[in-house]
């Protein structure tokens, strides 16, 4: 079943053509990711598809199936500022949500008649579960105050609120622009599982490569105004894109040779002597246009090496830091070594940013001391970035820092040359900051940090709004960077590729050093959680058995019941193993929608059988 069709859709801004007469079809159940360089028009294409911007071209068509519900998650969601969090979620045409809205309103007004009507409607629509789900999701996405005004929320909170609203409305077709920005890793993993559902159709822009690998079955690339489609996940995309570039290079060489032969013929022959000759002349001009097209396949180049580190880099001795009763760092000791790659993980509010500010001298510790080596130069890339003035040109931003940038062996680059290496052409260097895309602003900010020639880089959410090509180059640079690197990021792929070990913020000021990457850490956490759940379940069963045994008046078990009890214990153990095995299958990177549906049914059946066996075991245990 076809959900969306684009035909001959174009869009330009001034002289810049973002896409030209592109065609695209999306069918039910497909999970499609759109990738491209920053500034290529990804977000614009999503807005055109979502109806927020009009396409260009007389023959342009956007056909959307009428009988489906579409959900759109924008990078910067738009809410009514005076709404509370709850009101913003319930601002929907969904019948169940309208019923909950009427119920909440009747409660606030203490209107018994309206309350009875709302209760009847909620019973009729079975909407009680939705209200509970709204509260659960808001809490999961760290929005605890339901009566808070939207205008008081941060940009990240608004993005999370929009995501909750989208999930509650349960659309069949979801369009998302950078859904993982402003989410912590637990939220990202929850969203990943949600989007893997077989009944969802998805089109999204994301730089999260684990999303591309695990969720998507089609990747489309917007490249020089054209759409290229690759069936498969991120790994398939990388392979097929490399093959396409090789093929294009070979085809271009053939076209150039043909162009040379045709050029010789055109110069020797009178034009339009015959119909056949005229056709050949027309073909020549077609070939000429093809050869004249310049493919800009340049990548960002980072060759700023950083100053040499001294013997002493950064040492933290028994460091403490609190704000009131909130303990953020408690007795932390560490000495950094050359070429260390450290990741920082932990929920929001446990002190990650405070830790970095104490380490770099922006905050004084309450106890202990931080010793920074004489040769250590920090480069601190923060989430908020620098405040770039919209009325400044790109070249002015860089030249305000330095006219020349020193390189190895006495070489140096001018500011325009450095900007070119960061994919800002001479023409784009004259553009005002207000005209840059979000990714282009982040790339410019990264450049300003590296211009200080640091040897200790601190990168706080460096991947937000950067395209995949830029991320690959940044990763290669960091792998070869001779200094130290600390990374705070929710990009699991980026973390896994770069870090050697983690500082894990547990809360209450406790920071543990974990030897391994992020995936290693999550696997450890999952094992611990499974063991904890198992222990809790066993304890609950034992406690209930004891309570019922104390009340029971009937005699002990018969011989047959004792045998049944032993059988049940073995069956329960096997069912638990089966349930765990089925749950693990969903972590596979090459899972199909059909397999998801099949395994989900099997898991549901196993869970139901396990619950029945446990109930019978409890009955027999009570009797015993």
C-alpha positions in Angstrom: 0.0 0.0 0.0 1.4 3.4 -1.1 1.5 6.1 1.6 3.4 8.9 -0.1 4.4 9.8 -3.7 6.6 12.7 -4.8 6.7 13.6 -8.5 9.0 16.3 -10.0 9.4 18.1 -6.7 11.9 21.0 -6.6 13.0 23.7 -4.2 15.5 26.5 -4.4 16.6 29.4 -2.2 18.0 32.1 -4.4 20.7 30.6 -6.6 21.0 27.5 -4.5 19.1 24.5 -5.8 18.3 22.1 -2.9 16.5 19.5 -4.9 15.5 19.3 -8.5 12.5 17.3 -9.9 13.0 14.5 -7.4 10.7 11.5 -7.3 10.0 9.3 -4.2 7.6 6.6 -3.1 7.0 5.4 0.4 5.0 2.2 1.1 3.3 0.9 4.2 5.8 -0.6 6.7 8.9 1.0 5.2 11.4 2.6 7.6 13.3 5.2 5.6 16.1 7.5 6.6 17.1 10.6 4.7 20.8 11.5 4.8 22.8 14.3 3.2 25.5 16.9 3.9 24.5 19.8 6.1 22.8 22.6 4.1 21.7 20.2 1.4 18.0 20.6 2.2 17.1 17.6 4.3 14.9 19.5 6.7 13.4 21.5 3.9 12.4 18.3 2.1 10.7 17.0 5.2 8.8 20.3 5.6 7.7 20.2 1.9 6.5 16.6 2.4 4.7 17.6 5.7 2.9 20.5 3.9 4.7 23.2 5.8 6.4 24.6 2.7 5.2 24.5 -0.9 7.1 22.7 -3.6 8.3 24.4 -6.8 7.6 23.5 -10.4 4.4 23.3 -12.5 4.5 19.5 -12.6 5.3 19.0 -9.0 3.0 16.6 -7.1 2.8 15.4 -3.5 0.3 12.7 -3.1 -0.5 11.4 0.5 -2.9 8.6 1.3 -6.1 10.2 2.8 -7.2 7.5 5.2 -4.0 7.4 7.3 -2.9 9.4 10.3 0.4 11.3 9.8 2.6 12.5 12.7 5.4 15.1 12.2 8.2 15.8 14.6 10.0 19.1 13.7 13.5 20.1 14.9 11.9 23.1 16.7 8.3 22.1 17.7 5.7 24.8 17.8 3.4 24.9 20.9 1.0 27.5 22.4 3.2 29.2 25.1 0.4 29.5 27.6 -0.6 25.8 27.6 0.5 23.6 30.4 2.5 20.4 29.6 -0.7 18.4 29.9 -2.7 20.8 27.7 0.0 20.7 25.1 -0.1 16.9 24.9 -3.9 16.9 24.8 -4.1 19.5 22.0 -5.1 16.8 19.5 -8.0 15.7 17.3 -7.6 12.1 18.6 -11.0 11.0 20.1 -9.4 9.2 23.1 -7.2 12.2 23.9 -10.2 14.6 23.6 -12.1 12.4 26.1 -9.2 12.6 28.6 -9.0 16.4 28.0 -12.7 16.7 28.9 -12.2 14.5 32.0 -9.3 16.6 33.3 -11.2 19.8 32.6 -14.3 18.6 34.5 -12.0 17.6 37.5 -10.5 21.1 37.6 -13.9 22.8 37.5 -15.5 20.3 39.9 -18.4 20.0 37.4 -20.2 16.7 38.3 -22.4 16.6 35.2 -19.5 17.2 32.9 -17.4 14.7 34.9 -20.1 12.0 34.5 -20.3 12.6 30.7 -16.5 12.4 30.5 -16.3 9.2 32.5 -18.9 7.6 30.3 -17.0 8.7 27.2 -13.7 7.4 28.6 -15.3 4.1 29.4 -16.7 3.8 25.9 -13.4 4.6 24.2 -11.3 2.7 26.8 -9.2 5.8 27.2 -8.1 5.2 30.8 -4.9 3.5 29.6 -4.0 6.5 27.5 -4.0 8.9 30.4 -1.7 6.6 32.4 0.5 6.2 29.4 0.8 10.0 29.0 2.0 10.4 32.5 4.4 7.5 32.2 5.9 8.9 29.0 6.2 12.4 30.3 8.0 11.0 33.3 10.2 8.8 31.1 11.2 11.8 29.0 12.1 13.8 32.2 9.1 16.2 32.1 7.9 15.8 35.7 5.8 19.0 36.3 2.6 18.4 34.2 1.2 21.9 35.1 4.3 23.8 34.0 3.7 26.3 31.2 5.2 25.5 27.8 6.9 28.9 27.7 9.0 27.9 30.7 10.4 24.8 29.0 13.8 24.6 27.4 14.2 23.8 23.8 15.2 20.2 24.6 12.1 19.8 26.9 9.8 21.1 24.1 11.4 18.5 21.7 10.7 15.7 24.2 7.2 17.0 24.8 6.5 16.9 21.0 7.8 13.4 20.9 5.5 12.3 23.7 2.5 13.9 21.9 3.5 12.1 18.7 3.6 8.7 20.4 0.3 9.2 22.2 -1.5 10.2 18.9 -0.2 6.8 17.5 0.0 7.8 13.8 0.5 5.2 11.1 3.1 7.3 9.2 5.7 9.2 11.2 8.0 11.9 9.8 10.8 12.9 12.2 13.6 15.5 11.9 16.6 14.6 14.2 14.5 12.7 16.8 17.4 11.8 19.1 18.6 15.4 19.7 18.1 16.4 23.4 17.4 12.7 24.4 19.5 10.8 26.9 20.6 7.3 26.0 17.8 5.5 27.9 15.3 7.7 26.0 17.0 7.0 22.7 17.0 3.2 23.3 13.3 3.3 24.2 12.5 5.3 21.0 14.5 2.8 19.0 12.4 -0.1 20.2 9.2 1.9 19.6 10.1 2.7 16.0 11.0 -1.0 15.3 7.4 -1.9 15.5 6.2 -3.6 12.3 3.0 -1.6 11.9 4.8 1.8 11.8 5.9 3.6 8.6 8.8 6.0 9.1 10.6 8.7 7.2 13.3 10.5 9.3 16.4 12.6 9.2 19.0 11.4 11.7 22.7 11.3 12.3 22.4 8.4 14.8 24.1 5.6 13.0 22.8 2.9 15.4 19.3 4.1 14.4 20.2 3.7 10.8 21.6 0.3 11.4 18.9 -1.2 13.6 15.7 0.6 12.6 15.9 1.5 8.9 15.4 -0.8 5.9 15.8 1.9 3.2 18.2 4.9 3.2 17.8 7.7 0.7 20.6 10.2 0.0 20.0 13.7 -1.1 23.2 14.5 -3.2 23.6 17.5 -5.5 19.8 18.0 -5.7 19.1 14.3 -6.6 17.7 11.4 -4.7 19.6 8.1 -4.5 17.9 5.1 -2.9 19.7 2.3 -1.1 17.8 -0.8 0.2 19.1 -2.0 3.5 20.5 -0.5 6.7 23.5 1.7 7.3 26.1 -1.0 6.6 24.4 -1.7 3.2 24.3 2.1 2.5 28.0 2.5 3.0 28.8 -0.4 0.6 26.3 0.6 -2.1 27.3 4.2 -2.0 31.0 3.3 -2.5 29.9 1.2 -5.5 27.9 4.1 -6.9 30.8 6.5 -6.7 33.1 4.0 -8.5 30.5 3.5 -11.2 30.0 7.3 -11.6 33.7 7.8 -11.9 34.0 5.1 -14.6 30.9 6.5 -16.5 32.4 10.1 -16.3 35.6 8.9 -17.9 33.7 7.2 -20.7 31.6 10.4 -21.2 34.7 12.5 -21.4 36.3 10.3 -24.1 33.0 10.4 -26.0 32.8 14.1 -25.6 36.3 14.5 -27.0 35.5 12.5 -30.1 32.2 14.3 -30.7 34.0 17.7 -30.2 36.4 16.8 -33.0 33.5 15.8 -35.3 31.5 19.0 -34.5 34.5 21.2 -35.3 35.1 19.4 -38.7 31.4 19.2 -39.8 29.0 21.8 -40.9 26.2 21.9 -38.4 22.6 20.8 -39.2 23.6 19.6 -42.7 21.0 16.8 -42.4 18.5 15.5 -39.9 21.1 12.8 -38.8 23.8 15.4 -38.4 21.5 17.7 -36.4 20.6 14.8 -34.0 24.3 14.2 -33.5 24.9 17.9 -32.8 22.1 17.9 -30.2 23.5 14.7 -28.6 26.9 16.5 -28.5 25.4 19.3 -26.4 23.8 16.8 -24.0 27.2 15.2 -23.5 28.8 18.5 -23.0 26.3 19.4 -20.3 27.0 16.1 -18.5 30.7 16.5 -18.6 30.4 20.1 -17.5 28.6 19.2 -14.3 31.1 19.4 -11.4 30.6 17.0 -8.6 31.8 18.4 -5.3 32.8 15.3 -3.4 35.2 17.1 -1.1 35.3 16.2 2.6 36.0 18.4 5.6 39.7 18.4 6.4 40.9 18.7 10.0 44.7 18.9 10.2 45.2 21.1 13.3 47.4 18.9 15.4 47.3 20.6 18.8 50.2 21.7 21.0 52.4 19.1 22.7 51.4 17.9 26.2 53.7 18.1 29.1 54.5 15.4 31.6 51.7 16.6 33.9 48.4 17.0 32.1 45.4 17.2 34.6 45.4 15.7 38.1 42.3 15.7 40.3 43.0 15.0 44.0 40.1 14.1 46.4 37.8 16.6 44.7 34.4 17.5 46.2 31.6 19.7 44.8 28.1 20.2 46.0 25.3 22.8 45.5 23.4 22.9 48.8 22.4 19.3 49.7 23.0 18.1 46.1 26.3 16.2 46.0 27.8 16.1 42.5 31.5 15.1 43.1 32.5 13.2 46.2 36.2 12.4 46.7 37.2 12.0 43.1 40.8 11.1 42.3 42.3 10.8 38.8 45.5 11.5 36.8 45.1 11.9 33.0 47.6 10.2 30.7 48.6 11.1 27.1 46.1 10.1 24.3 43.4 9.2 26.7 39.9 8.9 25.3 37.3 9.1 28.0 33.5 9.0 27.7 31.2 10.4 30.3 27.8 8.8 30.9 25.0 9.3 33.4 21.5 10.7 33.6 20.8 14.4 33.5 21.4 16.4 36.7 24.1 14.1 38.2 26.9 16.6 37.7 28.5 15.9 34.3 28.8 19.6 33.3 29.8 20.6 36.8 32.6 18.0 36.7 34.0 19.5 33.4 33.7 23.1 34.8 35.6 22.1 37.9 38.3 20.3 35.9 38.8 23.3 33.6 38.8 25.9 36.4 35.5 27.5 35.6 34.2 26.4 39.1 36.2 26.0 42.3 36.0 22.7 44.1 34.6 22.7 47.6 37.4 20.3 48.7 40.5 18.8 47.2 42.4 20.3 44.3 42.7 20.2 40.5 46.2 20.6 39.1 46.5 21.5 35.4 49.8 21.1 33.7 51.7 24.1 32.4 51.4 23.0 28.7 47.8 21.9 28.9 45.5 23.9 26.6 41.8 23.1 26.8 39.5 23.2 23.8 35.9 23.2 25.2 33.1 22.5 22.8 29.8 23.0 24.7 26.2 22.1 23.9 25.2 25.8 23.8 28.1 26.8 21.6 29.3 30.4 21.1 26.7 33.1 20.5 27.4 33.9 16.9 26.0 37.3 15.8 23.5 36.8 13.0 24.7 40.0 11.2 28.4 38.8 11.0 29.7 37.1 7.9 31.3 33.6 8.3 34.8 35.0 7.4 34.5 37.7 10.0 33.8 35.2 12.7 37.0 33.4 12.0 39.2 36.4 11.4 38.1 37.9 14.7 40.0 35.0 16.3 43.0 34.9 14.0 44.1 35.9 10.5 46.5 32.9 10.3 46.5 29.4 11.9 49.8 27.7 12.5 50.3 24.1 11.3 53.1 21.5 11.7 56.6 22.2 10.5 56.2 26.0 10.4 53.3 26.0 7.9 50.3 28.1 8.3 46.8 28.6 6.8 45.0 31.8 6.2 41.4 32.1 7.6 39.8 31.6 4.1 41.9 28.5 3.5 41.0 27.0 6.9 37.3 27.7 6.2 37.6 25.9 2.8 38.9 22.9 4.7 35.7 23.0 6.8 33.6 23.0 3.6 32.9 26.7 3.6 33.6 27.8 0.0 34.9 31.3 -0.7 31.4 32.3 -1.8 29.8 30.9 1.4 32.4 32.6 3.6 30.6 35.9 2.6 27.3 34.6 3.8 25.8 35.9 7.0 25.6 33.6 10.1 21.8 34.0 10.0 21.7 32.2 6.7 23.6 29.1 7.9 21.8 25.8 8.7 22.0 24.3 12.2 24.7 21.9 11.1 26.7 24.6 9.4 26.7 26.7 12.6 27.9 23.7 14.6 30.7 23.1 12.1 31.8 26.8 12.3 31.8 26.6 16.1 33.9 23.4 16.0 36.4 25.3 13.8 36.6 28.2 16.3 37.4 25.7 19.1 40.2 24.0 17.1 41.7 27.3 16.1 42.9 27.8 19.7 45.3 24.9 19.0 44.2 22.8 22.1 45.8 19.6 23.3 43.0 18.6 25.6 39.6 18.5 23.9 36.3 18.4 25.8 33.4 17.7 23.5 30.0 18.1 25.0 27.3 16.7 22.6 29.5 17.4 19.5 27.3 15.3 17.2 24.1 17.3 17.4 23.1 18.7 13.9 26.3 17.4 12.2 25.9 15.3 9.1 27.3 11.8 8.9 30.1 12.7 6.5 31.3 15.4 8.9 31.0 13.0 11.9 33.2 10.4 10.0 35.9 13.1 9.5 35.7 14.3 13.1 36.0 10.7 14.3 39.1 10.1 12.2 40.7 13.3 13.5 40.0 12.4 17.1 41.4 8.9 16.6 44.7 10.4 15.5 44.6 13.5 17.8 47.8 13.3 20.0 46.3 15.0 23.0 43.5 13.9 25.5 39.8 13.8 24.6 36.8 13.8 26.9 33.4 13.1 25.2 29.9 13.7 26.6 27.4 12.4 24.0 24.2 10.5 23.5 25.5 9.2 20.2 26.3 5.6 21.0 28.1 4.9 17.7 30.4 7.9 18.2 31.1 6.9 21.8 31.8 3.2 20.9 34.2 4.2 18.1 36.3 6.6 20.1 36.5 5.9 23.9 38.8 3.5 25.8 36.9 3.8 29.1 34.1 5.6 30.8 33.5 7.9 33.8 30.1 6.6 35.0 28.1 9.2 37.1 26.0 7.2 39.5 24.5 10.1 41.4 25.1 11.4 45.0 28.6 12.4 43.9 29.8 8.9 43.0 31.9 8.6 39.8 33.1 5.1 38.7 35.8 4.4 36.2 34.5 1.6 33.8 37.1 -0.1 31.6 35.3 -0.5 28.2 33.1 1.3 25.6 29.4 2.2 25.9 28.1 -1.0 24.5 30.2 -3.0 27.0 28.7 -0.8 29.8 25.1 -1.3 28.6 25.5 -5.0 28.4 26.8 -5.1 32.0 23.9 -2.9 33.1 21.4 -5.2 31.4 22.9 -8.3 33.1 22.7 -6.6 36.4 19.1 -5.5 35.8 18.1 -9.0 34.8 19.7 -10.5 37.9 18.1 -7.8 40.1 14.6 -8.5 38.6 15.1 -12.2 39.2 16.1 -11.7 42.8 13.1 -9.4 43.4 10.7 -11.8 41.8 12.0 -14.7 43.9 11.8 -12.6 47.0 8.2 -11.6 46.2 7.2 -15.2 45.5 8.8 -16.4 48.8 7.1 -13.6 50.7 3.7 -14.3 49.3 4.2 -18.0 49.9 5.1 -17.3 53.5 2.1 -15.0 54.0 -0.4 -17.5 52.6 1.2 -20.4 54.4 0.6 -18.6 57.7 -3.1 -18.1 56.9 -3.6 -21.6 55.4 -5.6 -24.1 57.4 -5.5 -27.0 55.0 -3.0 -29.8 55.5 0.3 -30.1 53.5 0.7 -31.3 49.9 -0.2 -34.7 48.7 2.5 -36.9 47.0 1.1 -35.9 43.5 1.1 -32.2 44.4 4.7 -32.4 45.6 5.7 -33.9 42.2 3.7 -31.2 40.4 5.6 -28.5 42.4 9.0 -29.9 41.4 7.8 -30.1 37.7 6.6 -26.5 37.9 10.0 -25.3 39.2 11.7 -26.9 36.2 9.2 -25.6 33.7 9.4 -22.0 35.1 13.2 -22.1 34.8 12.9 -23.2 31.2 10.3 -20.6 30.4 12.4 -17.8 31.9 15.3 -18.9 29.7 13.1 -19.0 26.7 11.7 -15.5 27.5 15.3 -14.1 27.9 16.4 -15.7 24.6 13.4 -14.2 22.7 14.1 -10.8 24.3 17.7 -11.0 23.2 16.7 -11.6 19.6 15.3 -8.1 19.3 18.9 -6.7 19.7 19.8 -8.2 16.3 20.8 -5.7 13.6 19.3 -7.5 10.6 15.8 -8.2 12.0 12.9 -8.0 9.6 9.4 -6.7 10.3 8.0 -10.2 9.8 10.4 -11.6 12.4 9.5 -8.8 14.8 5.8 -9.7 14.5 6.4 -13.4 14.8 8.8 -13.1 17.8 6.4 -10.6 19.6 3.6 -13.2 19.4 5.9 -16.0 20.7 7.1 -13.8 23.5 3.6 -12.9 24.5 2.6 -16.6 24.6 5.7 -17.5 26.7 5.0 -14.6 29.1 1.4 -15.7 29.6 2.3 -19.3 30.2 5.1 -18.3 32.6 2.6 -16.2 34.7 0.2 -19.2 34.8 2.9 -21.6 36.0 4.1 -19.1 38.6 0.5 -18.6 40.0 0.1 -22.4 40.3 3.5 -22.7 42.0 2.4 -20.0 44.5 -0.8 -21.9 45.3 1.1 -25.2 45.9 3.8 -23.3 47.9 1.0 -21.8 50.1 -0.4 -25.3 50.7 3.0 -26.6 51.6 
